[in-house]
Amino acid sequence: MIPLSNPYVIRYPEIVAVADESGSRVELIEFFECVGGAMWAARHYSKSPLVRSVRTVGGSNRYLLSPGIVNLDLQGSKFPAGICGAGVERDEIAISYVGLGGGGVGATGCRSYAGGVIRCESEVSGGGKKAGSTIWLPRRQRVLIGVDDTDTPDEGATWTLCHNIANAVADESSRYLSHTIVQLFPVPYRTKNCVSVVCEFASSDPSGLTARFQDLLERHTLSEKTGMATCTLFDPSPLEAYGWAVKHGEVGAGLLASLGTGGLKFQMEGRGIIGAVAAIPFATRYEEALCLCDGRP
């Protein structure tokens, strides 16, 4: 039997943080392997005054944070652990955790050893101790890449191509976070299902990421009408009305030209650019993304 090297620590595979341009909003993304521990943390960490919202996306918990430092009135069972600090610097984001008992183990060793952590300061935890830690993560920017129209009636599939490209271009400066298939209005000239895709990254090199993604997309697309768009807004909701319009009916290029949204760039401007941009505001909003709005019962 193989002995356990550290039986009381579950290492988070990766922790990533993105901030808006002003540093007033932070999204902390914790990828987990232990579902029970992650659900426990999401429930209790949400009680911190720094946590504006928390949601589980696939194998990650996402905490929307306001920067600051707070003293948490921890109580066993009721409020045993939480996020007590969030700070945004030029190149780094600092996150502080504190917890009681097993919550202290999660707040210290489990996160201090996580992938993506630059450095940490951690107290001794375990038993009934109150313990905390601060971890420093690279400050990253959200990059959303929308793609549509890469296949033909005979071969190809946009969703698989985008996922494989996203995996290929991810590196230490650009982490691949999510992949969302977006159902569009089934226009007559669709290949078959009429969906587009948005891939989400946390990046400190948005221009390099975009260039690598576009290079592979141009190399492997089977269509001459491929569209690719990038959005570097922390919150892509300014594109939401446009996205719903493309889900509800056929949209011409004129509506797209009228958007004028900062942070949005057109990389490949084939006919698929209409659906590529429409996918962006639905990133990780899977129920809405997959909704078919064709007017039929």
Long-range contacts (C-beta under 8 A, 24 or more apart in sequence): 6-109, 8-105, 8-109, 8-126, 9-105, 9-109, 9-110, 9-113, 10-34, 10-37, 10-106, 10-110, 11-110, 11-113, 11-114, 11-115, 12-110, 12-111, 12-113, 12-114, 12-115, 13-114, 13-115, 14-114, 14-115, 14-116, 14-175, 15-95, 15-111, 15-114, 15-115, 15-116, 15-117, 15-135, 15-137, 16-116, 16-137, 16-140, 16-175, 16-177, 16-202, 17-93, 17-95, 17-137, 17-138, 17-139, 17-140, 17-202, 18-139, 18-140, 18-141, 18-142, 18-202, 18-234, 19-88, 19-93, 19-139, 19-140, 19-141, 19-234, 20-234, 20-235, 21-234, 23-67, 23-88, 24-66, 24-67, 25-64, 25-65, 25-66, 25-234, 25-235, 26-64, 26-65, 26-66, 26-67, 26-86, 26-88, 26-93, 27-62, 27-63, 27-64, 27-65, 27-142, 27-234, 28-62, 28-63, 28-65, 28-83, 28-86, 28-95, 29-60, 29-61, 29-62, 29-63, 29-177, 29-202, 30-60, 30-61, 30-62, 30-63, 30-111, 30-114, 31-59, 31-60, 31-115, 32-59, 32-60, 32-61, 33-59, 37-106, 37-110, 40-106, 41-81, 41-106, 44-79, 44-80, 44-81, 44-82, 44-103, 45-81, 45-82, 45-83, 47-79, 47-82, 48-72, 48-82, 48-83, 48-84, 50-83, 50-84, 50-85, 50-86, 51-82, 51-83, 57-178, 57-284, 58-178, 60-177, 62-284, 65-95, 69-96, 72-98, 74-98, 74-99, 74-100, 74-103, 74-130, 76-100, 76-101, 81-106, 81-107, 84-132, 85-134, 88-139, 89-139, 90-139, 91-138, 91-139, 91-204, 92-118, 92-136, 92-137, 92-138, 92-139, 93-136, 93-137, 93-138, 93-139, 94-134, 94-135, 94-136, 94-137, 95-134, 95-135, 95-137, 96-132, 96-133, 96-134, 97-132, 97-133, 97-134, 97-135, 98-130, 98-131, 98-132, 99-125, 99-130, 99-131, 99-132, 100-128, 100-129, 100-130, 101-127, 101-128, 101-129, 104-129, 104-130, 104-131, 104-132, 105-131, 107-131, 107-132, 107-133, 108-132, 108-133, 111-135, 116-175, 138-204, 139-204, 140-175, 140-202, 140-203, 140-204, 141-202, 141-203, 141-204, 141-206, 141-232, 141-234, 142-200, 142-201, 142-202, 142-203, 142-232, 142-233, 142-234, 143-174, 143-200, 143-201, 143-202, 143-203, 143-206, 143-209, 143-210, 143-230, 143-231, 143-232, 144-198, 144-199, 144-200, 144-201, 144-230, 144-231, 144-232, 144-233, 144-236, 144-280, 144-283, 145-198, 145-199, 145-200, 145-201, 145-210, 145-213, 145-228, 145-229, 145-230, 146-196, 146-197, 146-198, 146-227, 146-228, 146-229, 146-230, 146-231, 146-275, 146-276, 146-277, 146-278, 146-279, 146-280, 147-196, 147-197, 147-198, 147-199, 147-217, 147-226, 147-227, 147-228, 147-272, 147-276, 147-279, 148-184, 148-196, 148-197, 148-226, 148-227, 148-272, 148-273, 148-274, 148-275, 148-276, 148-278, 148-279, 149-191, 149-223, 149-225, 149-226, 149-227, 149-270, 149-271, 149-272, 149-275, 149-276, 150-217, 150-220, 150-221, 150-222, 150-223, 150-226, 150-272, 151-191, 151-222, 151-223, 152-191, 152-222, 152-223, 153-191, 153-192, 155-222, 156-221, 156-222, 156-223, 158-195, 158-196, 158-197, 159-195, 159-197, 161-217, 161-220, 161-221, 162-197, 162-199, 163-199, 165-199, 165-213, 165-216, 165-217, 165-220, 166-199, 166-201, 166-213, 168-212, 168-216, 169-209, 169-212, 169-213, 169-216, 170-201, 173-203, 173-204, 173-205, 173-208, 173-209, 174-201, 174-202, 174-203, 174-204, 174-205, 174-206, 174-208, 174-209, 175-201, 175-202, 175-203, 176-200, 176-201, 177-201, 177-202, 178-283, 178-284, 180-279, 180-282, 180-283, 180-284, 180-285, 180-286, 180-289, 181-289, 181-290, 182-243, 182-247, 182-275, 182-278, 182-279, 182-282, 182-289, 182-290, 183-247, 183-289, 183-290, 183-291, 183-292, 183-293, 184-246, 184-247, 184-275, 184-278, 185-246, 185-247, 185-248, 185-249, 185-250, 185-251, 185-293, 185-294, 186-292, 186-294, 187-250, 189-271, 194-275, 195-275, 196-272, 196-275, 196-276, 196-278, 196-279, 197-279, 198-279, 198-280, 198-282, 198-283, 200-283, 200-284, 206-230, 206-232, 210-265, 210-267, 214-267, 214-268, 217-268, 218-268, 223-270, 223-272, 224-270, 225-270, 225-271, 225-272, 226-268, 226-270, 226-272, 227-266, 227-268, 227-269, 227-270, 227-271, 227-272, 227-273, 227-274, 227-275, 227-276, 227-277, 228-266, 228-267, 228-268, 228-272, 228-273, 228-276, 229-264, 229-265, 229-266, 229-267, 229-273, 229-276, 229-277, 229-280, 230-264, 230-265, 230-267, 231-261, 231-263, 231-264, 231-265, 231-280, 232-263, 233-261, 233-262, 233-263, 233-264, 236-280, 236-281, 236-283, 237-281, 238-281, 239-264, 239-277, 239-278, 239-280, 239-281, 240-281, 242-277, 242-278, 242-281, 243-277, 243-278, 243-279, 243-280, 243-281, 243-282, 244-293, 245-278, 246-274, 246-275, 246-277, 246-278, 247-278, 247-291, 247-293, 248-293, 248-295, 251-278
